[in-house]
Structure formats: structure tokens, C-alpha cells
Amino acid sequence: VRLGWVEGPTEIIQSLVDLGYIQSQGGCAPFVGEIVRTAIEGGWQEQILQKLTSSFRDRCRILCDILQSEPGIRIKNRPLGGYFVWVDFLGLPQSDNGQDSASAFAAYCLDRGVKIMPGSRCDSVLKHCESSRQPQDLCFQSARLCFADMDAKDVEEGAKALVEYYREYTSKAGGKKIGTTTDEQGDNNLVMAARRVVENNEDVVVLMPSYDERSPASFCVLEVASLPNHSLIFPGSFNPPHEGHIALANASL
């Protein structure tokens, strides 16, 4: 329900009241306004708000739980209110058509019946990133998802589909393993990860398994060393923990 009012000096309010379409009720919503007035006077709005709050909380929980079952999908902060969830999709590839990564992924999902809003459309400083001191690609791997305009069943089905499309996209897009980096000599991802540490002096490089038909097929090297929620770092069977593992664990907290 969209219903508003105007507050201001008496002369301005009177000039609005004197408008012909206001007097004829052609520019107002008198029927809806009367319903809302009756609901407020009877205290019904509190019951409606409690019901909506409980319903939105359940939908948000369903959406976040399903998305976070995929390690490559990260939710930094679960919302405590509102209508939206901010989601990071790790390892999305760069687009070949000039779009940012999330916009290209959003188009991929839309073709399959799932609509998401890429983060760049929510970035208020994208065109002024230099003055804001924020990186231009701050939201290029992110999206805003709405859970308020669907019922719980649709939220669940949409979330499951989004996870499925993310896995497809990150394993098959362009025939390239998403999030990987390769040089002209065709070095494999593990070698490239080692070179980033040894030659580029990077402190941390994150390797994640890439799946082919739900089975691990190879490793992806994330361009940004950012770990998904609920990540666990552990040593190999013949590699006891050392200060490097401890540092990685601390960095993920």
C-alpha cells in the first residue's frame, strides 16, 4: 500500500486543498486511505506488521541457508530487517561484452528464469570512485537479492536454482574454469598460484575446488583472496600445522 501525506505551511496546504482534482478526489486514494485509517484506529496495523516481520524473517533465513550451502557464495551479514540480502559471488569471470562480472551472471540467470540485481546497479559512487576512495570494481562480484516479494516456497526454489546456476556458470562459462588465471604458456592453476606468492609477493592465494557434474575436477585460483563463510583451513595428511596455517586461519576470522 502506498499512502502518504503532506506537511507544510498553512498557505501551501491550502493551495493544495483548493486544487480541483484534489477536491474531486481524482488525485487521491480516498478508498485506500479510509481502509488504512480504520486499520490504524483499530490497532490492526500491529498485527499485520508482526505477521509480515515473521514471514520476512523466515524467507530471509531460507534464502541465506540455501545460498551459504555453496562455499563460493558469501553473505557477510545476514539482514535483521528490510527486504534485501547482499551477496558476494566469488570467482565470477570477467565478461567479454563490457559488462561487469555480476551483471553478466545476472543476465545468465535471467535467461533461466531467476532475476537478481547486480551490485553495480546499487553502487552510488561507481561513477565517482576516485573521489570516494573506493575501488571501482567494489560491487562487480556482488548482487542484491529480494526475499520480500515471493512466498517462502518460491524463495526456496529460487535460491536452489541460483546455487545451481552459479555452479554451472563457474564451471562451464566460456570453457574456462571461473576464478582461475592462466598465462600464455598454459601453466596450470597450481603453478600460477605459486608464482603469485613467489614472484608477485602476495601474502595469500586461495585455491578452491572446481566441480564438474558435482564432482571435484580441478582447482580454481581466486583473483581476490577472500574466503567464503564457514570456511575451514586444515593441513594436509603429511603436513603438520605451522605458523603459515595459523596465520591463514587468523586471516579468515
N, C-alpha and C positions, 0 to 999 in steps of 0.2 A: 504494500500500500504506500503510495506516495502522497503525502498530505503535508502542506506547510502553511506558514502564516507570515505576515509582515509586521515588523515593529518599526516605529519611527515617529517623527514629529507629527503633531495633530494635523497640520496643513497637508502633509504628504499623504497621510492615511485618508483624509477626507477626499483628496483629489482622486485616490484610487476607488473609494466607495462611490464616487459620483460617476465613474465610467459606466457607459451604457451596458457593456457586456457583463460587467460585474453585477449591476442591478438586475439584469435579466437572468443571472446565474449561468450565462453561456460560457464564461471563462473559469468557472469554479467547479468544484465537485461536491455539490450540496448533499447528495445521497450518501456518498462515501464519508463525507465529513460528519454527517449525523450518526452513521454507524460507529465511527471512531469515538465520537463524543459519548455515545451511550455506553460503549465498552469501557471508556476511562471512568465514567461516573459509577459504573457497576463494579469496577475493580477487575474486569475480565482480562485487561492487558497483562496483569501479573501472571495469570495462569498461562496465557499464550506465550509470554516470554520464557517462563520456566520450561514449557514444553519444547520451544524452539532451542533453548540453550542445551537441554538434554539431548535432543535429536542431533544438533550440530556437533556436540561433543562425541557422540557415538560415531558419526560419519567421519569425523577427523581421525579418531582412533583407528577405524577400519582402514582408511586410506594410508595413514602413516605406517601401520603394522605391515601391510602388504608391501608397500614400497621398500621398507627397510629390510625385507627378506632378501633383497638383492644388494650385495655389497657395493656395487657400483653406483647405487642411488643413495644420496646422503641428505638427511634432514637435520640441520644443525640445531634448530629449535622447534619443538612441537608447539603450535599455537595454543594459547589458553583462551582464545576468543576469536571473534571475527569469522570470516568466510573462506580464508585462503591459507595455503601451505606453500612455503618457499622451498624448492627442491633443487639440489645440485645433481647433475648427471655427469659422473666422472668419465673422462676419456672419450667424449664425443669428438668426431673428426672435424677438421676444417672443411668447410663447404667449397665446392668448386664453382658455384654460381654467385659468389659475392655475399651470400648470407652468412650471418654468424652461426656458430655450431648449433645452438639451441633452436634457432629459427628453422634451420634445415631439418632438424629432428622433429620439430613441431609439424612441419609440412608432411614428413613421412608418416607421423601418427594420424594426421588429419585424413590422409588418403585411406587410412584403415579404420576410420570411424571414431577416433579418440582426439578430442580437442584440448590442447594445452596452450597457455600463453607464454611465449619465450621471454626470458628475463630482460632482454634488451628493450622490450616494449614497456617495461616498468622502470627503466633506468632514467631518473630525472636529470642526471648530469652527463649523459652519454655524449652530448654534443659540446659539453664544456668540461671534459675530463681533466684538461690541463689546469684550469683554474680551481677545480675541486680537489686536485691532487689524488684523484682516484684513477686506477688503470682503466683504459678504455674498454678492455675486454672483461671487466669485473663481473658482468652478468651473462656472458656469452655461453656459459655451460649450465645455466640455471633456467628455471621456469616457475611460474606461479600457477598453482592448481586450485580450483574452486571445488569445495565439497558441499556448498550450501544449496545449490540449485538442482540436486538429484537426491533420490531416496537412497537409503543405505544399500539396497541391493545393487542399484546402478553404480554407486561408488565402488563397491567391492568388485563388480565385473570390470569397470573401467580401470581400476588400479591393477588388477591382474593382467589386463590387456596391455597396459602401459609397461609393466615389467617385461612382458613377453616381447613387445616391440623394441624395447631398449636392448634386450639381449640379441635380437635379430640384427638390429642396426649396428651394434658394436662388434658383431662378428662377421657380418656379410657386406656392409656398406662399401661399395666400390671395390670389393675383393680385397680389402685391406683390413688388417686387424686394428680396431679402433684404439687410439691412445698409444700406438706404437710409433717408433721413429726408426727410419732406415736411411742409410747413406747410399751413395751411388754405387759402392762396391757390393751392396747387398748384404752387409753384415747383419747377423741375426740380432734379435732384441736383447739377449743377454749380454752380448758383446757391446752393443750400443749403450746399455745401462752402465756397464763397467767404464766405458770411455767417458761418460758424463761425469762420473766421480773422479776418475784419474786425470782426464785432460781438461775438463771444464770446472773442476774443483767444486762440484755440487756436493752438499753435505748429505743429502738423502735422495735416493731414487726408489720409487715404488713400483714393484712388479706385481701384476695381478694376473690370475689365470684367465685365458680366453676360452670360451666354450663353443663347441661345435655339436649341435643337437644334444645339449645339456651335459656333454662330457668334456672335461678339460682337454684342450687341443694344443695350446701354446701359452706363452706369456705375453702380456701387454705391458708396455712401459708408459706409465702415466706422465704426461708432459708437466703436470704440476704435482709436487709431492704432497698430496692431500689424501688422508686415509678416510674411508667410509666409517660411519658409526658402527659400533660393536666389533671393531677390528681386533684381532689378537695376533701379536707378534711372538713367534716362538722359534727356537733354534732348530737346526736340522738334527737328525738322529745321531750324527757323529761330530756335532759341533756344539760344545757346551756354551752356555751363555757367557758373554763377555761384556765389556763396557759399551761396545757398539750397540748390542741388543738393548741394553738398559737405556741408552740414550734415545734409541728409536721408540721404545715403549714410553719414555717420558714425553717425547715429542708428540705422541698420539693422544696424550691426555688433555 
